[in-house]
């Protein structure tokens, strides 16, 4: 694992409080907002350019110029949802809030737990448009995802997020759900792809391209028969997506030069302290503050 500095304790508290509120708000509306929150997280992150380091998961999708773009139609509903959380927790950045919302949306609908590393700074201007066109083919998908630094496996596994929600004619030109249960995150998207056209369900040309492309299809077949493999790979790829353009170096949300250790070395067993570090939530180092020589909760 890489070197990761610790998040300031007060900002962790903000993140955890916002996470609880997001979870509660989703449950209260029967998870109906989960698909649009996942879409918000994706659309905010995918406007990244790996060659320049510009864009990414920076909260820029909240700007009117981005919201008014045709591919982002409907995203304003997710922005309003998150604004309620932001009012209760004003110290969280929009960039962190949008990515956290996407992760919570996956978790409450039955998907995998995804590591969340906070500390994203907010953009002060809109990003360029790099949203995939649902009418594109495999070349288009590669152009979009290679530009942001992702690979063929990422393309396929992240497409599995279509298990949540559906298409709306006024947004994409298509109408219908991708799966039979659009509020359950599972591998049914891939199962339905392999079944072919099904009355009542929709498939974008970009979805069908996953079947016709010889490098994409093996991943579709794997995830259709093995949900554990899908969840494992999805969690990894979504984490990469959520951190596009994110560099915690110099972030005001991190401690300066404390507990700057290899993550896997900081989590010592039996309460051992490693250079002032203790295991933190999501596996990341947190500051050691106990006076008895033990990490909190370990002794």
C-alpha positions in Angstrom: 0.0 0.0 0.0 1.1 3.6 -0.5 2.0 6.3 2.0 -1.0 8.1 3.3 -1.0 10.9 5.8 -3.7 11.0 8.5 -6.9 13.0 8.2 -7.4 15.6 10.9 -9.6 14.2 13.6 -12.2 17.0 13.4 -12.6 16.5 9.7 -13.1 12.8 10.2 -16.0 13.6 12.5 -17.5 15.8 9.8 -17.2 13.0 7.3 -18.8 10.4 9.6 -21.7 12.7 10.5 -22.3 13.4 6.8 -22.2 9.7 6.1 -24.8 9.0 8.7 -27.0 11.7 7.4 -26.7 10.5 3.9 -27.6 6.9 4.9 -30.5 8.1 7.0 -31.9 10.3 4.2 -31.6 7.6 1.6 -33.4 5.1 3.9 -36.1 7.6 4.6 -36.9 7.9 0.9 -36.7 4.1 0.3 -33.4 4.5 -1.5 -35.2 6.2 -4.4 -32.4 8.8 -4.6 -29.6 6.2 -4.7 -29.3 6.0 -8.5 -29.1 9.8 -9.0 -26.5 10.2 -6.3 -24.4 7.5 -7.9 -24.8 9.3 -11.2 -23.8 12.6 -9.5 -20.5 11.0 -8.2 -19.7 9.6 -11.6 -20.4 12.8 -13.6 -18.4 14.9 -11.2 -15.3 12.6 -11.4 -15.3 11.6 -15.1 -14.4 15.1 -16.4 -10.7 14.4 -15.7 -7.8 14.6 -18.0 -4.9 12.4 -16.9 -2.5 14.1 -19.4 -3.0 17.5 -17.7 -4.2 16.6 -14.2 -7.1 18.9 -14.6 -10.7 18.2 -13.6 -11.9 15.1 -11.7 -13.7 14.6 -8.4 -13.7 18.3 -7.4 -17.4 19.3 -6.9 -17.5 21.3 -10.2 -20.7 19.6 -11.3 -22.6 22.0 -9.0 -21.9 24.9 -11.3 -24.8 25.9 -13.6 -22.6 25.6 -16.7 -22.1 21.9 -16.0 -25.6 21.2 -14.8 -27.0 22.8 -18.0 -25.1 20.3 -20.3 -27.5 17.7 -21.8 -25.7 14.7 -20.3 -26.1 16.2 -16.8 -29.9 16.6 -17.1 -31.5 15.5 -13.8 -28.3 15.8 -11.8 -29.6 19.0 -10.2 -31.9 16.7 -8.2 -28.9 15.1 -6.6 -27.2 18.4 -6.1 -30.3 19.6 -4.1 -30.3 16.4 -2.1 -26.7 16.9 -1.1 -27.3 20.6 -0.4 -29.5 19.5 2.6 -26.5 17.5 4.0 -24.1 20.4 3.3 -26.3 22.8 5.3 -26.1 20.5 8.3 -22.3 19.9 7.8 -20.9 23.0 6.2 -17.3 22.0 6.7 -17.4 19.1 4.3 -16.3 20.0 0.8 -18.7 19.5 -2.1 -16.1 17.3 -3.7 -16.0 15.0 -0.7 -19.7 15.1 -0.3 -20.6 14.1 -3.8 -18.2 11.1 -3.8 -19.3 10.0 -0.3 -22.9 10.2 -1.5 -22.1 7.8 -4.4 -20.4 5.4 -2.1 -23.3 5.4 0.5 -25.8 4.9 -2.4 -24.0 1.7 -3.4 -23.8 0.4 0.2 -27.4 1.0 1.1 -28.6 -0.8 -2.0 -26.7 -3.9 -1.2 -23.4 -3.2 -3.0 -19.8 -3.5 -1.7 -18.2 -1.3 0.9 -15.8 1.1 -0.8 -12.8 2.8 0.8 -13.3 6.5 1.1 -10.3 8.8 1.5 -11.4 12.4 2.3 -9.7 15.6 1.6 -10.7 16.7 -1.9 -10.7 20.4 -2.6 -13.6 22.2 -4.3 -13.1 23.6 -7.8 -13.9 27.2 -8.3 -15.0 26.8 -12.0 -16.6 24.2 -14.2 -14.7 21.4 -15.8 -14.6 20.4 -19.5 -17.2 17.9 -20.7 -16.1 14.3 -20.8 -19.3 12.4 -20.1 -19.7 9.2 -22.2 -22.3 9.3 -24.9 -24.7 6.4 -24.5 -24.9 6.0 -28.3 -21.2 5.4 -28.6 -19.4 2.2 -29.1 -16.3 0.5 -27.7 -13.9 3.0 -29.3 -15.8 5.9 -27.7 -15.8 4.2 -24.3 -12.0 3.7 -24.5 -11.5 7.3 -25.6 -13.4 8.5 -22.6 -12.0 6.2 -20.0 -8.4 6.0 -21.2 -8.3 9.8 -21.1 -9.0 9.7 -17.3 -6.5 6.9 -16.8 -8.7 3.9 -16.4 -8.5 0.6 -18.3 -10.8 -2.0 -20.0 -11.6 -3.8 -16.8 -12.6 -0.5 -15.2 -14.8 0.3 -18.1 -16.8 -2.9 -17.8 -17.0 -3.2 -14.1 -18.1 0.5 -13.7 -20.8 -0.1 -16.3 -22.2 -2.5 -13.8 -23.4 0.5 -11.8 -26.3 0.6 -14.3 -27.8 -2.0 -12.0 -29.2 1.0 -10.2 -31.7 3.2 -11.8 -32.8 3.5 -15.4 -32.8 5.7 -18.5 -35.1 8.7 -19.1 -36.0 9.8 -22.6 -35.6 13.5 -21.8 -32.0 12.8 -20.6 -30.5 10.1 -22.8 -33.1 9.5 -25.5 -33.8 6.1 -24.0 -36.5 5.0 -21.6 -36.6 2.1 -19.1 -34.7 0.3 -16.4 -31.5 -1.7 -17.0 -32.5 -4.5 -14.6 -35.6 -5.9 -13.0 -34.8 -4.3 -9.6 -33.4 -0.8 -10.2 -32.9 -0.2 -6.5 -30.7 -3.2 -5.8 -26.9 -3.1 -6.5 -25.9 -6.6 -7.7 -24.5 -8.3 -10.9 -27.9 -8.4 -12.6 -26.8 -5.8 -15.2 -24.3 -8.4 -16.6 -26.8 -11.2 -16.4 -29.3 -9.1 -18.4 -26.7 -8.2 -21.0 -26.0 -11.8 -21.8 -29.8 -12.5 -22.0 -30.1 -10.1 -24.9 -33.0 -7.8 -25.5 -35.7 -8.1 -22.8 -39.1 -6.5 -23.0 -39.3 -3.6 -20.6 -35.6 -3.3 -20.1 -33.2 -0.9 -21.9 -29.7 -1.3 -23.2 -27.6 1.6 -24.4 -25.3 1.1 -27.5 -22.5 1.5 -25.0 -23.9 -1.5 -23.0 -24.1 -3.7 -26.1 -20.6 -2.7 -27.0 -19.4 -4.6 -23.9 -20.7 -7.8 -25.6 -19.4 -7.3 -29.1 -15.9 -6.2 -28.1 -13.6 -9.2 -27.6 -11.6 -7.5 -24.8 -14.7 -6.4 -22.9 -16.8 -9.5 -23.2 -14.8 -11.8 -20.9 -15.3 -9.4 -18.0 -19.1 -9.4 -18.7 -19.1 -13.2 -18.6 -17.1 -13.3 -15.4 -19.2 -10.8 -13.5 -22.5 -12.4 -14.7 -21.5 -15.7 -13.1 -19.5 -14.4 -10.1 -21.0 -11.6 -8.1 -18.2 -11.7 -5.5 -15.7 -11.0 -8.3 -17.9 -8.1 -9.5 -18.1 -6.6 -6.0 -14.4 -7.0 -5.5 -13.4 -5.4 -8.8 -16.1 -2.8 -8.6 -15.0 -1.5 -5.2 -11.4 -1.2 -6.5 -12.5 0.6 -9.7 -15.0 2.9 -8.0 -12.3 4.0 -5.5 -10.0 4.9 -8.4 -12.9 6.8 -10.1 -13.7 8.7 -6.8 -10.1 9.8 -6.5 -9.5 11.1 -10.0 -7.7 14.5 -9.8 -7.4 14.1 -6.0 -4.0 14.8 -4.4 -4.0 14.9 -0.7 -0.5 16.5 -0.6 -0.9 19.9 1.0 -4.6 19.4 1.8 -5.8 21.4 4.8 -7.8 18.3 5.9 -4.6 16.4 6.7 -2.2 16.5 9.6 1.3 17.9 8.8 4.0 15.3 8.9 2.4 13.1 11.5 1.6 9.4 11.1 2.9 9.6 7.5 3.4 5.9 7.2 2.7 2.9 5.0 -1.0 2.2 5.6 -0.5 -1.6 6.1 2.3 -1.0 8.5 0.4 1.4 10.7 -2.3 -1.1 11.6 -0.3 -3.1 14.2 -2.0 -6.1 16.0 -2.6 -6.3 19.7 -2.7 -2.6 20.2 0.9 -1.9 19.3 1.6 1.7 18.4 3.6 2.3 15.2 5.4 5.6 15.3 2.5 7.4 16.8 -0.1 5.8 14.6 -3.1 3.7 15.3 -5.4 1.8 12.9 -8.1 4.1 11.7 -11.5 3.7 10.0 -11.4 2.3 6.5 -7.9 1.0 7.2 -6.2 4.4 7.2 -3.9 5.8 9.9 -5.4 7.9 12.6 -3.5 9.8 15.3 -2.5 8.0 18.5 -3.8 9.9 21.5 -4.2 7.2 24.2 -2.2 7.6 27.4 -1.8 4.0 28.2 0.4 2.9 25.4 -2.4 1.3 23.5 -4.4 2.1 20.4 -8.0 3.0 21.3 -10.2 -0.1 21.2 -7.2 -2.4 21.1 -6.4 -2.7 24.8 
